[in-house]
């Protein structure tokens, strides 16, 4: 029979962090006036966190045999939660607000703490959905490591795309985030409007492009085509209304492959004509209502215990 004593181990290591006995690393986190200094131990950091291990390798010990590391871009409150997780393997999610969990998520990802990333995402979706609905732009500015959050947000944006597509932050979306949205078969937006938004996003990525394509050179069309190369394949061109083809697509048709533009015009003139271009299926129309927005978030009644792994 094997008996596990993880709780005692966790308590002992947490106490070691709190009293700082025999520390050999000083980490200053955050910015004045909210910065904080942590007395920690390289042997634990090296064993538990690849990011900190790599950072410490670059630093030499001073005359007191101490390594000093400054991490100014991370909030001290988020780092404190992470360092307690590194030592004790416990995170009291029921006592942390949504904004702090979000900072914790970003920090955990940077530090390569996959277990904590996955759990923080689940906590956000399960207990702070209202906060997520109010902060879509922040979510979509993150990288694609947060698949759980992105899936949650995509499901809502698919039903109510104007929340994001009509927001002032839309053009700040990453290319990957935009592609993930326009790929959705259930995106509830007219295809002509999707085209408009994709063009608007593309132009915003290069400040040298004027809003009037009639004044563009061949080089400027090529610039936009290059910017949108990963977006254009997911537009349902043959679902765009004839009027929109002429008014919205035609001014920018030079960013499309000639054969595709030829097929779009052929379908517009003769709907039953066979074409060689790939015809994506129409998007699925849905009538699901958006849940009410409650700015207060519920908290979990449980404390997640993330057991230290070897």
C-alpha positions in Angstrom: 0.0 0.0 0.0 1.3 3.4 -0.9 0.4 6.4 1.3 0.7 9.9 -0.1 1.6 12.9 2.2 1.1 15.7 -0.3 -0.7 18.0 2.1 2.2 18.0 4.6 4.7 18.4 1.7 2.7 21.3 0.3 2.5 23.0 3.7 6.2 22.6 4.4 7.3 24.1 1.0 4.8 26.9 1.4 6.3 27.7 4.8 9.7 27.7 3.2 8.6 30.3 0.7 7.0 32.5 3.4 9.9 32.5 5.7 12.6 32.8 3.0 15.1 30.7 4.9 18.3 30.0 3.0 17.0 31.8 -0.1 19.5 32.4 -3.0 17.3 34.3 -5.5 15.6 37.7 -5.2 12.9 38.3 -7.7 11.5 41.8 -8.0 8.1 41.8 -9.7 5.8 44.5 -11.0 6.3 48.3 -11.1 6.5 51.0 -8.4 4.4 51.5 -6.3 2.9 48.0 -6.7 6.2 46.1 -7.0 7.1 43.3 -4.6 10.3 41.4 -3.8 10.2 37.6 -3.3 12.9 35.6 -1.6 13.0 32.2 -3.3 15.2 29.1 -3.9 16.8 28.2 -7.2 16.5 24.5 -6.7 12.7 24.7 -6.5 12.4 27.2 -9.4 14.6 25.1 -11.6 12.6 22.0 -10.9 9.2 23.5 -11.3 9.3 26.3 -13.9 11.2 26.2 -17.3 10.8 30.0 -17.7 12.5 30.9 -14.4 15.1 28.2 -14.9 16.1 29.7 -18.3 16.1 33.2 -16.8 18.3 32.2 -13.9 20.9 30.6 -16.1 21.6 34.0 -17.6 22.4 35.6 -14.3 25.5 35.2 -12.2 25.6 35.2 -8.4 26.7 38.3 -6.6 29.2 38.6 -3.8 26.5 37.3 -1.3 25.8 34.3 -3.5 22.4 35.7 -4.5 20.9 35.9 -8.0 18.7 38.9 -8.7 15.9 38.9 -11.3 13.6 41.7 -12.3 10.2 40.9 -13.9 8.5 44.3 -14.3 5.8 43.4 -16.9 4.0 40.9 -14.6 1.6 42.1 -11.9 2.9 41.3 -8.5 -0.4 39.8 -7.4 -0.4 37.3 -10.3 3.2 36.4 -9.6 2.5 35.8 -5.9 -0.2 33.3 -6.9 2.1 31.6 -9.3 5.0 31.3 -6.9 2.8 29.9 -4.2 1.6 27.3 -6.8 5.2 26.5 -7.7 6.1 25.8 -4.1 2.9 24.4 -2.6 0.8 23.3 -5.6 -2.4 25.2 -4.3 -4.3 28.0 -5.9 -7.4 29.4 -4.0 -9.5 30.2 -7.1 -12.6 30.8 -5.0 -10.8 33.9 -3.4 -9.5 35.4 -6.7 -11.5 37.8 -8.9 -11.9 37.3 -12.6 -9.4 40.0 -13.6 -6.7 38.6 -11.5 -7.3 35.0 -12.8 -7.0 36.5 -16.3 -3.6 38.0 -15.4 -2.7 34.7 -13.7 -3.6 32.9 -17.0 -1.2 35.1 -19.0 1.6 34.7 -16.5 1.1 30.9 -16.3 1.3 30.6 -20.0 4.5 32.7 -20.2 6.0 30.6 -17.5 5.1 27.3 -19.3 2.8 26.1 -16.5 0.4 24.1 -18.6 -1.5 22.6 -15.6 -2.2 26.0 -14.2 -3.1 27.4 -17.7 -5.7 24.7 -18.2 -7.3 25.0 -14.8 -7.4 28.8 -15.0 -9.2 28.6 -18.3 -11.7 26.2 -16.9 -12.3 28.5 -13.9 -12.9 31.5 -16.2 -15.5 29.6 -18.3 -17.2 27.9 -15.4 -17.4 30.8 -12.9 -16.7 34.1 -14.7 -18.6 33.8 -18.0 -20.1 37.3 -17.5 -16.6 38.8 -17.2 -15.6 37.1 -20.4 -18.6 38.4 -22.3 -17.6 41.9 -21.3 -14.0 41.5 -22.3 -14.0 39.7 -25.7 -11.3 42.0 -27.1 -8.9 41.1 -24.3 -9.5 37.4 -25.0 -8.9 37.7 -28.7 -5.7 39.6 -28.2 -4.2 36.6 -26.5 -2.3 33.9 -28.3 -3.9 30.6 -29.4 -2.6 28.6 -26.5 -5.9 29.3 -24.7 -8.1 27.0 -26.7 -10.8 26.6 -24.0 -11.3 30.4 -23.8 -11.3 30.9 -27.5 -13.8 28.1 -28.1 -16.1 29.7 -25.4 -15.8 33.1 -27.0 -16.2 31.8 -30.6 -19.5 30.1 -29.6 -20.9 33.4 -28.4 -19.5 35.6 -31.2 -20.8 33.1 -33.8 -24.3 33.8 -32.6 -23.8 37.6 -31.9 -20.9 38.7 -34.2 -21.7 42.4 -33.9 -20.4 42.3 -30.3 -16.9 42.0 -31.7 -17.0 42.9 -35.4 -18.6 46.3 -34.7 -16.4 47.1 -31.8 -13.6 49.7 -31.9 -11.1 47.0 -31.0 -12.0 44.8 -34.0 -9.0 45.8 -36.1 -6.7 44.9 -33.2 -7.5 41.3 -33.5 -4.7 38.9 -34.4 -4.8 37.2 -37.7 -5.3 33.8 -36.1 -8.2 35.1 -34.1 -9.9 36.6 -37.2 -9.3 33.4 -39.2 -10.8 31.3 -36.4 -14.0 33.4 -36.5 -14.5 33.6 -40.3 -14.0 29.8 -40.5 -17.0 29.2 -38.4 -19.9 27.6 -40.3 -22.4 29.0 -37.8 -21.2 32.7 -37.9 -24.4 34.6 -38.0 -23.5 37.4 -40.3 -24.3 38.3 -43.9 -21.4 37.2 -46.1 -21.2 40.7 -47.7 -20.7 42.2 -44.2 -18.1 39.6 -43.4 -16.2 40.7 -46.5 -16.5 44.3 -45.4 -15.0 43.6 -42.0 -12.2 41.5 -43.4 -11.3 44.3 -45.8 -11.5 46.8 -43.0 -9.2 44.7 -40.8 -6.7 44.2 -43.6 -6.5 47.9 -44.5 -6.0 48.7 -40.8 -2.9 46.4 -40.6 -1.0 48.8 -43.0 -1.3 52.5 -42.3 0.0 53.3 -45.8 -3.1 52.0 -47.4 -5.7 54.7 -48.1 -9.4 53.9 -47.6 -10.1 54.5 -51.3 -9.0 51.5 -53.5 -9.6 53.5 -56.7 -6.4 55.3 -55.9 -4.3 52.2 -55.2 -1.4 51.1 -57.3 -0.7 47.4 -58.2 1.7 47.3 -55.3 -0.9 48.4 -52.8 -3.4 45.7 -54.0 -0.6 43.2 -53.6 0.0 44.4 -50.1 -3.6 43.9 -49.1 -3.7 40.5 -50.8 -0.6 39.4 -48.8 -2.1 40.7 -45.5 -5.3 38.7 -46.1 -3.8 35.6 -47.7 -4.9 33.4 -44.7 -8.4 35.0 -44.5 -9.5 35.1 -48.1 -9.9 31.3 -48.4 -12.7 31.3 -45.8 -15.0 33.8 -47.4 -18.2 32.2 -48.8 -17.9 34.2 -52.1 -20.8 32.4 -53.8 -23.1 33.3 -50.9 -22.6 37.1 -51.4 -25.6 38.9 -52.8 -25.3 40.2 -56.3 -25.6 43.8 -55.3 -22.7 43.3 -52.7 -20.6 41.6 -55.4 -20.7 44.8 -57.4 -20.6 47.3 -54.6 -18.3 45.6 -52.1 -16.2 42.9 -53.8 -15.6 44.5 -57.2 -13.6 47.5 -55.9 -11.1 45.0 -54.4 -11.3 42.2 -56.9 -7.7 42.5 -57.7 -6.7 40.9 -54.4 -8.5 37.7 -55.6 -7.1 35.1 -57.9 -8.3 35.9 -61.5 -10.0 32.5 -61.9 -12.0 33.0 -58.7 -13.1 36.5 -59.7 -14.1 35.1 -63.1 -16.2 32.4 -61.4 -17.9 34.8 -59.0 -19.0 36.9 -61.9 -20.1 33.8 -63.9 -22.3 32.7 -60.9 -23.7 36.2 -60.5 -24.7 36.3 -64.2 -25.7 32.6 -64.6 -26.4 31.0 -61.1 -26.5 27.4 -62.5 -23.2 27.6 -64.3 -20.5 25.2 -63.1 -17.3 26.7 -62.0 -13.8 25.4 -61.1 -13.4 27.4 -57.9 -14.1 25.7 -54.5 -17.6 26.6 -53.3 -17.8 26.6 -49.5 -21.2 25.6 -48.1 -23.6 28.3 -46.8 -23.3 29.2 -43.1 -25.8 27.6 -40.8 -28.5 30.1 -39.6 -29.3 30.0 -35.9 -31.7 31.8 -33.6 -30.1 31.3 -30.2 -30.4 34.3 -27.9 -27.5 35.8 -26.0 -27.6 35.1 -22.2 -28.2 38.2 -20.1 -25.1 40.1 -19.0 -24.6 40.1 -15.3 -21.5 42.0 -14.4 -21.2 40.1 -11.1 -19.4 36.8 -11.4 -20.0 33.7 -9.4 -17.2 32.1 -7.6 -16.4 28.5 -7.2 -17.1 27.0 -3.8 -14.2 24.7 -4.1 -10.4 25.3 -3.9 -8.5 23.6 -6.7 -5.5 21.7 -5.3 -2.9 21.3 -8.1 -0.7 18.5 -6.8 3.0 19.0 -7.4 4.3 16.7 -10.1 7.7 15.1 -10.1 
